[in-house]
């Protein structure tokens, strides 16, 4: 077996690479994510695991679980991304923005995160991985004004649909899409969302290997 490219505690990187590769095949993304991007994705996990020891950035500690719950769950959004500026709202440890930015290295991303230690990690990842088209905004999304209308607002486990809509209405220009990755509870959230009827959001099932049913809830801004 080849030597691991990165240190990931007790888990050899090649096993994680194999898991990632199998997951990409299951998602239909095998040809969309090249070897250099896979290196970057595993390097990102290595950095996350290292920082997690002292900064508690994510409750998930097992690198194999990180592949499914962080990498594959984020990359499931890849086929639904429009061209143009993408805003990752409540990015946390960089999800889904960092995995998507690693694969879409020629696209502009803004990672918006108010928590200081998480924003510090995002700045570290930005430098370490050389993500030159990524900007980290350490602050509340309500106070962020993009340099141009965004093509899409991305969210993963940030807030309920009603809260997400309220937080980002100033970012929802004509032509902007909102893409929210959700679990099965999105149906209950719809009932508590005042603008749901007028926005008519659609839901798209996401079959992420190793995870319960996931959904992409999206609607046009404006």
N, C-alpha and C positions, 0 to 999 in steps of 0.2 A: 504494500500500500504506500502511495506517495506520502512524503512528510507533509503535515498540516502547514498551510500557508500562514495561519495566524494562531495565536494561543487563545483557546477558548476554555480554560479551566480543564475539567476532566473530559471534555468532549472534543474529539479530533475534528478539525475543520472539514476533512474530506467526507465524513458522515453527514455533516450539516450541508455540505455542497450537494451531496447525493439527494438529501431530503428536499433541498431547494429545487434541484433540477426536476425531480419527480413532481413536485407541486406545480412548477411552471408548465410542465407537460399537461397536467390535469386542468390547468386554467387556460390552456391554448396559447400560452405565452412563450413557449420554448424558443422560437426563432426571434422573438422580440427582445429578449434579454441575453446579450452576449456575455462572453467570458469575463471581459473587463468589468462589466456591470455586476456580475455575480461576485467577483472579487470585492468590489466596493460594498455590496450588500452585506457580505460576511464580515468585512472590516468594520462596517457600521455596527453590527451586532457585537463584535469584540469590544468596541469602544463603549457601547451601552452596558455590556456586562461589567466592564471595569469600573465605570462611573457609578454603576448601580450599587456597588459595595459600600460606598460612602455617601451617596446622594439620594438613594431611594427614588429613582426616576420612574420605575415601573415595578408592579407587584410580581411580574413574571420573571423568574430567576433561571429556569431551565432553558438553555439555548435551543433545544429542539422545540420547545413550546414557543420560543421567540420566532423561530422560522415560520411557524404556522400563523401565530396570532399577531405578529408584527409585520413580517415581510410579505407573506402570501396574502394576508388580509388587506394590506395596503395596495399591493400590486394588482389585486382584482379590479381596482378602479382604472387601471391603465387603458383599457380599450374605450373607456367612456370620457377620456380627457379631451377637451378641445385644444386647439392651438392658442397661444397667447399667454398672458400673465395669469398665474394660478396662485390663489391665496389659501394657505393652510391655516384655518382658524382654530385656536386652541391646540397648537401643534404638540404640546407636551414634550415628549422625548423625540419628536420629529416624525410623528405618524399621522397621516400617511405621507407627509411631504418629503421626507428624506429618501425613503426607498423610491418614490416616484421621480424625484430629482436626480437620483443616481442613474436611473434608466433613461430618463428624458434629459440628458445633460445639456442639450442645446436650448432648453426652454426656461423661462423665467419663473421663479417661485419666490414667494414671501412666506416665511414661517412666523406666525403671530402667536406669541406666548407671553403671558404676564408674569409667570412664576420665575423668579430670578435664577434659581439654580438650574431649572430646565432650560431657560434661555442661554445660560452660560454653557451648558452642554451643547446646545444647538450651534453656538458660535465655535466651539471646539471642533465639532463635526464638520462645520463649514470649512474651517482651515485645514483640518487633518485630511479630509477627502478631496480638497480642492474644488469645492462646488461653487464655481465662479459665478453661476447664474442664480445663486440663492442669496436672499437677503433675510436676515433675522431681525424681526421687530419685537423688542422686549417691552411689551405693554399691552393694554387692553384693546380688544378689537374695536370697541366703540370709539376709541380715540385714533384709530388708524385711518389715514387717507392715502389711497394708492396713487402712484404717479400717473396712472392711466386707468381707464375702466378695465376691470379684470374680466378675463374670459370665463373664469369659474371660481367659485368659493367652495373649498373642500372642508369637510368636517368628518371626524371619526371619534365617536364617543365624547363629543364636546358638551352637548346640551340636548334637551328635548327639541323636537322640531319647532315648536312655538317659540322657544327661547332662542334657538339658532336664527330663526327668521327675524326676530326682534333685534338681535345683536348685530345683524348684518344687512339690514335694510338699506343703510347708506352705501353699501358696497354693491347692491344689486341694481346695476345700471341696465339699460336696455341692451339685450344681447348677452348679459351675464347669466351663467347657469349656477345653480346651487346643487352640489353633489354631497349627500350625507350618507355615510355608511352606517347601517343600523342592523340590530338584531330583530327578532320577531316582534318585539314590543312596539315597533313603529306604528302598528295599527291603533294601539291605545293612545299614542301620542297624537295621532291625527285627530282624534275626537276632542282633544283639548287645544287645538290649534285654530284660532279664529280665522286666519286667512286661508285655510286649507281649501275651502270650497272655491274661492276666487282664483287661487293659483293652480288648482287641479294638478298636484304633483303626481308623478308616476313612480311605481316601484319596480325594480328589476332584480330578480333573484341572483345571488352570487354564490356559486358552489365552490367554497374555499376548502381545500383538502384539510381534514382534521378538525374542522370547526362546525358548530351547529349552523342551521340556516342563517345566511346573511342576506341583506338587501341593500340595494342602492336606491335611495329616495332622492329624486331630482325634480327641480322645477325651474322655469325661466324667470330671471329677474325682470326689472323694469317697472 
